[in-house]
């Protein structure tokens, strides 16, 4: 998959800082939409600021109401613009995959992009390891003292809890699921710093690790040390 030379404008609801720094997608223009409850008219006004851009992705927090509003915006209010509303995937690493796929293929229709994404999802395994007190730790930025409180989830389509315990033990468990797969990994710390990795062996199990998002695919089309 070769990334197009044309820059894509990516509007992200919520925190986009870690996305715009990821090596696979940082060449694109990122715009933050911090107001998750923005009205349709406010969203239209924001998008119109970038109406000269040829390819616009709007990554939104999933809800049926928001999906309906954005498709209405795309088809009725701003049909002349190449706007692609996309729901935020199950984890951060999946979001990178989705944005890389769609931004790399600006000439495809939204329906073609979504079909390609569904094909990729069929080859994908997604996992999240998160500390049980992640929200509190991110708020206080404290070091993690309860090292056995990590939770392992598999969230390919529906979230399923697999295990709980020490971070190292859960990472060893994941290795059994991803043999032969190519990986994207995003590690988040208590200070909201992000590390972009390509192998479970690269993960440093420090006492400030709050969350690890792992996405494994059989064929991403880019080099990986797996």
Backbone bond lengths (Angstrom), bond angles and torsions (degrees), N, CA, C in turn:
res aa  C-N    CA-C-N  psi(-1)  N-CA   C-N-CA  omega(-1)  CA-C   N-CA-C  phi
1 X - - - 1.467 - - 1.525 108.99 -
2 X 1.299 118.40 117.94 1.454 122.15 -179.68 1.505 110.37 -101.61
3 X 1.343 115.19 129.63 1.455 118.87 -177.33 1.522 109.82 -75.44
4 X 1.302 116.30 137.01 1.452 122.05 -179.26 1.510 110.66 -67.36
5 X 1.333 115.69 151.83 1.454 120.50 176.84 1.518 111.35 -74.42
6 X 1.322 117.13 -17.28 1.460 119.74 -179.69 1.521 110.29 -78.35
7 X 1.320 115.52 129.31 1.452 120.21 179.88 1.525 110.10 -75.09
8 X 1.310 115.84 137.95 1.456 122.41 176.16 1.516 109.27 -101.36
9 X 1.333 116.74 139.54 1.461 121.22 172.89 1.524 108.14 -90.89
10 X 1.329 116.28 123.95 1.461 121.93 -177.22 1.520 108.75 -117.27
11 X 1.333 116.24 112.31 1.464 122.03 177.25 1.525 107.35 -96.69
12 X 1.324 116.38 124.84 1.463 121.30 -174.25 1.520 109.89 -120.16
13 X 1.326 115.40 125.48 1.461 119.58 173.10 1.527 109.07 -74.06
14 X 1.328 115.99 129.25 1.460 119.60 179.62 1.514 111.68 87.48
15 X 1.328 116.15 -151.35 1.460 123.02 -175.00 1.520 111.23 -75.89
16 X 1.329 117.04 120.20 1.462 120.98 178.57 1.517 111.98 -115.14
17 X 1.336 117.07 2.69 1.456 120.38 -173.66 1.512 113.80 -57.43
18 X 1.329 116.79 -46.30 1.460 119.04 -177.26 1.523 111.53 -72.29
19 X 1.334 117.86 -26.61 1.458 120.63 178.77 1.524 111.36 -71.63
20 X 1.326 116.48 -45.55 1.461 119.19 -175.24 1.519 112.98 -69.80
21 X 1.332 117.03 -11.74 1.461 120.51 178.28 1.525 112.80 -98.27
22 X 1.329 117.42 -6.48 1.460 118.84 -176.68 1.530 110.36 -71.35
23 X 1.338 118.00 132.96 1.471 120.93 -175.83 1.520 115.08 -55.47
24 X 1.329 118.54 -32.77 1.464 120.32 -177.13 1.523 113.24 -71.11
25 X 1.328 118.13 -26.33 1.466 120.12 -171.80 1.525 114.10 -129.42
26 X 1.329 118.56 1.97 1.461 120.09 -173.82 1.526 113.60 -69.01
27 X 1.336 118.17 -13.73 1.466 120.57 178.63 1.521 112.21 -70.68
28 X 1.318 117.73 -14.14 1.457 121.59 -179.68 1.521 111.18 -84.84
29 X 1.317 115.67 166.49 1.468 121.64 178.59 1.523 109.01 -90.91
30 X 1.328 116.65 120.76 1.462 120.86 -179.17 1.521 110.90 -104.95
31 X 1.327 114.84 136.96 1.463 122.59 178.12 1.524 107.31 -128.35
32 X 1.327 116.89 131.10 1.459 120.74 -179.77 1.523 110.78 -92.83
33 X 1.333 115.30 135.01 1.462 122.02 171.68 1.528 106.23 -114.63
34 X 1.342 118.11 89.80 1.469 120.43 -173.53 1.521 114.48 -71.27
35 X 1.338 117.00 -22.45 1.463 120.71 -176.45 1.525 110.24 -87.55
36 X 1.337 116.28 100.86 1.460 120.05 -178.02 1.522 112.48 -70.52
37 X 1.331 116.80 -14.64 1.468 121.56 -179.60 1.524 112.00 -107.64
38 X 1.318 117.09 20.85 1.464 120.77 -178.70 1.525 110.66 -58.58
39 X 1.322 116.17 141.44 1.464 121.17 178.61 1.524 109.86 -72.47
40 X 1.324 115.72 164.56 1.457 120.34 179.05 1.520 110.73 -60.89
41 X 1.328 117.56 -39.41 1.465 120.59 179.58 1.526 111.18 -64.76
42 X 1.338 117.05 -36.20 1.467 120.06 177.57 1.524 111.02 -67.92
43 X 1.321 116.26 -38.95 1.465 119.82 178.61 1.527 110.37 -66.49
44 X 1.330 116.50 -40.86 1.471 120.42 177.23 1.519 110.18 -60.31
45 X 1.333 116.48 -44.48 1.466 120.57 179.99 1.523 110.98 -61.22
46 X 1.330 116.82 -40.47 1.460 120.40 179.09 1.521 111.03 -65.29
47 X 1.318 117.02 -46.89 1.464 120.45 -178.69 1.522 111.18 -63.88
48 X 1.326 117.24 -36.52 1.462 120.12 -179.03 1.525 112.64 -65.05
49 X 1.336 116.80 -20.28 1.463 119.27 174.53 1.528 111.16 -64.90
50 X 1.323 116.06 -20.07 1.468 120.77 -177.34 1.529 111.13 -119.33
51 X 1.336 115.85 27.95 1.460 120.40 -174.70 1.523 113.19 -66.75
52 X 1.335 117.17 -18.23 1.459 119.47 177.84 1.528 111.80 -81.21
53 X 1.318 117.00 -12.15 1.461 120.39 179.24 1.526 109.59 -76.69
54 X 1.317 116.05 141.19 1.463 120.66 -172.70 1.526 113.61 -82.02
55 X 1.313 117.18 -17.05 1.467 119.85 -173.85 1.517 108.55 -146.69
56 X 1.344 117.06 116.44 1.461 121.79 -175.60 1.528 109.40 -126.10
57 X 1.323 115.88 125.16 1.466 122.09 173.76 1.524 108.01 -106.18
58 X 1.328 116.61 134.04 1.468 121.05 174.81 1.524 106.98 -116.59
59 X 1.338 116.47 105.62 1.460 122.13 -178.01 1.523 108.63 -93.62
60 X 1.332 116.21 111.71 1.464 120.01 -172.09 1.526 111.69 -115.90
61 X 1.324 114.85 156.54 1.463 120.64 175.05 1.529 108.41 -72.86
62 X 1.323 118.14 124.18 1.467 121.34 -168.36 1.526 114.28 -60.37
63 X 1.321 114.55 130.81 1.460 123.21 168.53 1.521 106.75 -164.13
64 X 1.323 116.12 147.91 1.466 119.87 -178.80 1.529 110.51 -62.97
65 X 1.329 116.49 -39.99 1.462 120.93 -179.64 1.522 110.98 -63.49
66 X 1.339 117.26 -44.30 1.464 120.60 -179.90 1.530 110.64 -66.70
67 X 1.324 116.70 -39.33 1.457 120.10 178.45 1.526 111.24 -60.24
68 X 1.330 116.67 -46.01 1.463 120.30 179.61 1.523 111.35 -61.93
69 X 1.346 116.45 -42.39 1.461 120.58 -178.64 1.526 111.13 -64.05
70 X 1.323 117.58 -42.53 1.462 120.85 -177.22 1.524 112.11 -71.71
71 X 1.323 117.43 -34.80 1.462 118.73 175.90 1.530 110.45 -69.91
72 X 1.308 116.56 -34.36 1.464 120.21 174.86 1.520 109.91 -64.51
73 X 1.317 116.42 -43.50 1.468 121.34 177.56 1.526 110.07 -58.85
74 X 1.310 116.13 -46.36 1.459 121.41 -176.29 1.524 112.44 -66.30
75 X 1.320 116.80 -43.53 1.463 120.77 -171.80 1.524 114.33 -89.72
76 X 1.344 117.51 -28.12 1.460 120.60 -174.81 1.526 113.79 -109.48
77 X 1.334 116.84 -44.67 1.460 119.48 -172.71 1.529 113.67 -89.87
78 X 1.335 117.17 -36.40 1.469 119.85 -177.26 1.532 110.66 -132.36
79 X 1.336 117.43 53.49 1.466 119.36 -176.28 1.526 113.32 -67.50
80 X 1.333 116.69 -18.74 1.461 119.81 -177.98 1.526 112.46 -77.51
81 X 1.337 116.82 -13.45 1.461 120.74 -179.09 1.531 110.67 -98.61
82 X 1.321 115.31 149.01 1.466 120.87 178.28 1.529 108.61 -88.48
83 X 1.350 115.89 78.01 1.462 122.50 -176.63 1.527 109.04 -101.92
84 X 1.312 115.62 132.52 1.459 120.34 -179.92 1.529 109.92 -124.40
85 X 1.338 118.13 97.08 1.467 120.55 175.75 1.526 110.47 -74.44
86 X 1.326 116.01 128.26 1.459 121.19 -178.28 1.525 109.66 -131.53
87 X 1.326 118.80 131.86 1.468 120.51 176.91 1.524 110.61 -74.05
88 X 1.345 115.72 142.94 1.461 119.96 178.42 1.531 108.82 -63.81
89 X 1.331 118.03 129.11 1.471 120.53 -177.39 1.524 113.72 -69.80
90 X 1.339 114.80 -171.30 1.456 120.80 -172.98 1.522 114.33 -69.54
91 X 1.320 118.05 -28.52 1.461 119.27 177.24 1.523 110.78 -149.54
92 X 1.329 115.73 172.25 1.462 120.95 -173.32 1.534 112.14 -62.90
93 X 1.322 117.13 -38.97 1.459 119.82 -179.38 1.527 111.12 -66.45
94 X 1.326 116.53 -37.04 1.468 119.89 174.81 1.520 111.04 -62.41
95 X 1.327 116.79 -38.15 1.465 120.19 179.71 1.522 110.82 -60.41
96 X 1.326 117.11 -39.71 1.466 120.59 177.12 1.520 110.16 -62.90
97 X 1.326 117.30 -45.33 1.468 121.20 177.37 1.524 111.03 -56.26
98 X 1.326 116.45 -48.86 1.463 121.15 -176.86 1.523 111.25 -62.08
99 X 1.324 117.04 -47.46 1.462 120.43 -178.35 1.523 111.36 -66.35
100 X 1.323 117.45 -38.82 1.463 120.34 177.35 1.523 110.58 -61.69
101 X 1.324 116.05 -44.45 1.461 121.03 -178.93 1.522 111.85 -61.88
102 X 1.331 117.30 -49.58 1.464 120.87 -174.85 1.529 111.45 -75.01
103 X 1.329 117.51 -41.18 1.466 119.92 179.46 1.520 111.66 -66.18
104 X 1.326 117.12 -26.80 1.464 121.25 179.73 1.524 112.70 -78.20
105 X 1.327 116.85 -12.35 1.470 121.01 -176.13 1.525 110.90 -130.86
106 X 1.341 117.23 63.49 1.468 120.11 -175.68 1.519 114.23 -67.24
107 X 1.321 117.25 -23.23 1.465 119.37 -178.31 1.524 112.43 -80.59
108 X 1.318 117.92 -12.98 1.458 120.33 178.00 1.522 110.53 -76.64
109 X 1.321 115.55 152.94 1.461 119.96 174.89 1.529 109.16 -74.22
110 X 1.321 115.66 164.94 1.458 119.63 176.87 1.528 110.70 -59.84
111 X 1.317 116.54 -40.03 1.461 120.15 179.61 1.532 111.02 -62.74
112 X 1.334 116.70 -39.30 1.463 120.14 177.50 1.526 111.17 -66.24
113 X 1.338 115.82 -41.53 1.467 120.00 177.31 1.525 111.09 -60.06
114 X 1.337 116.62 -45.65 1.462 120.78 -177.88 1.529 111.45 -67.08
115 X 1.320 116.73 -35.32 1.466 119.95 176.42 1.524 110.37 -64.24
116 X 1.345 115.91 -45.54 1.468 120.15 178.70 1.524 111.14 -62.09
117 X 1.349 116.39 -37.66 1.461 120.41 178.29 1.527 110.85 -65.41
118 X 1.318 117.51 -40.91 1.463 120.44 179.01 1.527 111.57 -65.26
119 X 1.337 116.27 -35.84 1.465 120.03 175.54 1.525 110.07 -63.84
120 X 1.341 115.97 -45.40 1.462 120.39 178.63 1.526 111.26 -62.59
121 X 1.339 115.84 -40.21 1.468 119.80 179.18 1.531 111.35 -60.05
122 X 1.324 115.77 -32.09 1.452 119.46 178.83 1.516 113.46 -67.38
123 X 1.351 116.59 -18.54 1.463 121.66 178.75 1.526 111.53 -103.06
124 X 1.312 117.71 9.48 1.460 122.39 -165.09 1.524 111.91 -112.78
125 X 1.330 114.55 143.50 1.458 122.21 168.07 1.526 107.71 -122.56
126 X 1.323 116.77 132.98 1.464 121.09 -176.99 1.522 110.17 -124.91
127 X 1.327 114.53 137.00 1.460 120.81 -179.68 1.522 109.93 -136.43
128 X 1.314 115.23 150.07 1.462 121.99 172.11 1.522 108.28 -133.04
129 X 1.331 115.07 129.97 1.463 120.83 168.58 1.518 106.45 -109.67
130 X 1.299 117.01 124.15 1.465 120.90 -176.25 1.520 109.79 -139.97
131 X 1.326 114.76 139.39 1.463 118.55 177.01 1.520 109.61 -70.48
132 X 1.327 116.18 144.40 1.463 121.08 -176.77 1.523 112.55 -60.97
133 X 1.329 117.17 -26.03 1.462 121.46 -179.67 1.529 111.05 -110.62
134 X 1.324 116.38 35.37 1.464 121.28 -174.50 1.525 112.99 -57.40
135 X 1.324 117.32 -46.02 1.467 120.30 -177.12 1.525 111.23 -61.73
136 X 1.323 116.76 -42.86 1.463 120.91 179.68 1.526 110.68 -66.47
137 X 1.323 116.87 -41.95 1.461 121.07 -178.87 1.521 110.94 -65.11
138 X 1.329 117.51 -41.19 1.462 120.89 178.60 1.524 111.23 -64.84
139 X 1.314 116.21 -30.32 1.464 120.40 179.82 1.522 111.70 -76.64
140 X 1.328 116.86 -41.95 1.469 120.94 -175.89 1.523 112.89 -93.34
141 X 1.363 116.60 -19.06 1.465 123.08 -177.30 1.526 112.18 61.32
142 X 1.323 116.41 28.55 1.462 121.17 179.01 1.529 110.85 -77.67
143 X 1.315 115.06 156.33 1.455 120.01 171.61 1.527 109.11 -69.52
144 X 1.314 115.79 153.61 1.459 120.72 -178.58 1.522 109.49 -87.43
145 X 1.312 116.40 122.16 1.465 121.42 179.86 1.525 112.13 -102.88
146 X 1.309 117.31 -31.81 1.475 121.26 179.66 1.527 108.75 -88.91
147 X 1.332 116.09 83.16 1.459 121.83 -171.34 1.526 113.72 -72.45
148 X 1.322 117.69 -12.49 1.464 120.29 -178.56 1.525 112.50 -100.04
149 X 1.327 116.64 18.26 1.465 121.18 -175.35 1.531 113.19 -105.92
150 X 1.321 117.11 20.45 1.463 119.46 177.68 1.530 110.03 -81.76
151 X 1.326 115.27 144.51 1.461 122.01 -179.23 1.532 108.87 -117.68
152 X 1.317 116.98 135.69 1.459 122.50 178.02 1.520 109.53 -108.42
153 X 1.336 115.22 124.68 1.463 121.58 178.85 1.526 109.62 -121.72
154 X 1.304 116.54 144.95 1.458 122.04 166.75 1.514 106.84 -108.83
155 X 1.332 116.03 126.47 1.470 118.82 -174.15 1.517 111.62 -133.58
156 X 1.342 116.49 53.03 1.461 120.37 177.58 1.530 110.51 -60.00
157 X 1.311 117.35 -49.19 1.460 121.99 176.50 1.531 109.84 -130.05
158 X 1.315 116.63 -51.09 1.458 121.53 175.28 1.523 108.72 -119.00
159 X 1.323 116.33 138.06 1.458 119.97 -177.11 1.526 111.09 -67.17
160 X 1.334 115.41 132.42 1.461 121.52 179.94 1.524 108.75 -135.46
161 X 1.320 116.65 124.79 1.459 121.05 178.81 1.524 109.33 -76.39
162 X 1.349 115.73 126.35 1.456 120.73 -178.40 1.521 113.18 -100.24
163 X 1.342 116.51 -37.75 1.460 118.62 -174.51 1.523 109.47 -169.14
164 X 1.316 115.77 172.73 1.456 121.86 172.46 1.517 108.52 -145.16
165 X 1.351 116.15 155.73 1.456 118.72 179.59 1.505 112.49 149.83
166 X 1.330 116.66 -148.66 1.456 122.74 -178.94 1.523 110.57 -75.27
167 X 1.324 115.91 146.53 1.462 121.02 -177.38 1.523 111.48 -59.27
168 X 1.324 117.88 -46.54 1.466 120.61 -179.06 1.524 111.83 -59.07
169 X 1.319 116.56 -40.68 1.466 120.36 -179.04 1.524 111.39 -66.45
170 X 1.326 116.93 -38.94 1.465 120.49 179.98 1.522 111.01 -69.46
171 X 1.329 116.83 -36.17 1.465 119.98 176.93 1.528 110.65 -65.55
172 X 1.317 116.96 -38.78 1.463 120.17 176.42 1.526 110.46 -63.45
173 X 1.322 117.32 -37.39 1.460 120.86 178.23 1.523 110.69 -64.31
174 X 1.331 116.85 -41.60 1.462 120.79 -179.96 1.522 111.30 -61.56
175 X 1.319 117.56 -37.08 1.463 120.56 -179.01 1.525 111.51 -55.19
176 X 1.314 116.73 -31.20 1.457 119.73 178.86 1.513 113.98 -70.64
177 X 1.330 117.04 -20.28 1.468 121.67 -178.48 1.530 113.28 -91.88
178 X 1.334 117.39 -20.07 1.469 119.73 -166.65 1.519 113.57 -116.14
179 X 1.295 117.91 14.01 1.458 120.25 179.31 1.524 109.94 -61.05
180 X 1.337 116.41 127.06 1.454 121.07 -179.29 1.512 114.80 87.25
181 X 1.320 117.51 2.69 1.462 122.13 179.33 1.528 110.53 -103.64
182 X 1.330 115.83 155.56 1.464 122.12 172.67 1.520 108.61 -96.36
183 X 1.316 115.88 141.23 1.458 119.93 -168.24 1.519 113.47 -117.52
184 X 1.319 114.46 147.04 1.459 123.45 159.81 1.518 106.18 -122.50
185 X 1.333 115.94 130.68 1.460 121.09 -176.99 1.520 109.14 -131.39
186 X 1.319 116.56 134.24 1.463 121.90 173.74 1.522 107.62 -123.36
187 X 1.324 115.09 119.75 1.463 122.10 179.94 1.522 109.05 -107.14
188 X 1.334 116.79 127.46 1.464 122.56 -177.34 1.525 109.56 -113.22
189 X 1.346 115.91 135.80 1.456 120.73 179.96 1.527 110.68 -105.02
190 X 1.330 115.39 172.59 1.463 121.16 -179.42 1.521 111.95 -61.15
191 X 1.325 117.34 -27.75 1.463 121.83 179.17 1.521 112.03 -90.99
192 X 1.326 116.14 14.50 1.464 123.39 178.70 1.526 112.23 59.85
193 X 1.315 114.74 38.97 1.454 120.80 170.37 1.525 107.67 -96.79
194 X 1.335 115.32 146.32 1.458 120.02 -174.04 1.524 110.16 -122.56
195 X 1.325 114.98 138.44 1.458 121.64 176.69 1.521 108.08 -119.12
196 X 1.341 115.82 132.28 1.458 121.67 -177.02 1.527 108.07 -106.33
197 X 1.316 116.54 116.45 1.452 121.79 -170.54 1.522 110.93 -127.08
198 X 1.346 115.48 164.47 1.464 120.44 -179.60 1.525 112.57 -125.66
199 X 1.322 117.54 3.92 1.456 121.68 -179.88 1.524 109.54 -149.34
200 X 1.323 116.36 143.22 1.464 120.32 176.07 1.524 110.16 -61.10
201 X 1.331 116.71 -32.06 1.464 120.48 -179.40 1.528 112.61 -67.00
202 X 1.332 117.61 -17.74 1.465 121.08 178.57 1.527 112.46 -81.79
203 X 1.312 117.67 -13.15 1.462 120.91 -176.18 1.523 110.07 -72.33
204 X 1.321 115.73 125.19 1.457 120.75 174.54 1.527 108.17 -93.02
205 X 1.310 116.32 118.43 1.468 120.34 -175.85 1.528 109.96 -84.43
206 X 1.322 114.93 69.56 1.456 121.66 -179.12 1.527 110.56 -80.80
207 X 1.345 115.35 164.26 1.467 119.38 -176.03 1.519 113.10 -80.81
208 X 1.344 116.92 9.70 1.463 119.52 175.14 1.525 111.68 -116.47
209 X 1.328 117.97 11.64 1.463 121.59 178.53 1.523 110.12 -74.88
210 X 1.322 115.69 119.15 1.458 121.51 -178.63 1.522 111.56 -98.68
211 X 1.330 115.54 -40.00 1.464 118.94 -172.51 1.519 109.47 -152.81
212 X 1.323 115.62 142.32 1.459 122.08 174.37 1.524 107.93 -130.84
213 X 1.322 116.32 121.86 1.466 122.03 176.99 1.522 108.19 -105.32
214 X 1.309 116.52 127.87 1.460 121.77 -177.30 1.519 109.17 -126.49
215 X 1.317 115.40 130.77 1.455 121.35 176.81 1.525 107.62 -127.64
216 X 1.314 116.87 124.53 1.457 122.27 -177.29 1.520 109.31 -120.17
217 X 1.343 115.93 128.98 1.463 120.42 177.60 1.521 109.64 -130.11
218 X 1.311 115.84 154.64 1.456 120.68 -178.62 1.519 112.16 -73.85
219 X 1.340 117.00 -30.09 1.461 119.42 -178.08 1.510 109.18 -155.91
220 X 1.350 117.28 95.85 1.461 121.35 178.61 1.518 111.84 -83.38
221 X 1.347 116.58 -28.30 1.452 119.21 -177.14 1.504 112.85 94.16
222 X 1.326 118.04 7.74 1.462 121.77 174.10 1.514 107.27 -131.04
223 X 1.332 116.21 158.15 1.453 120.37 -176.72 1.520 111.07 -68.11
224 X 1.313 115.99 147.17 1.462 121.48 178.71 1.511 109.00 -153.53
225 X 1.324 116.07 147.40 1.455 119.14 174.09 1.520 111.63 -91.32
226 X 1.376 116.36 4.18 1.444 121.87 173.85 1.511 113.69 62.35
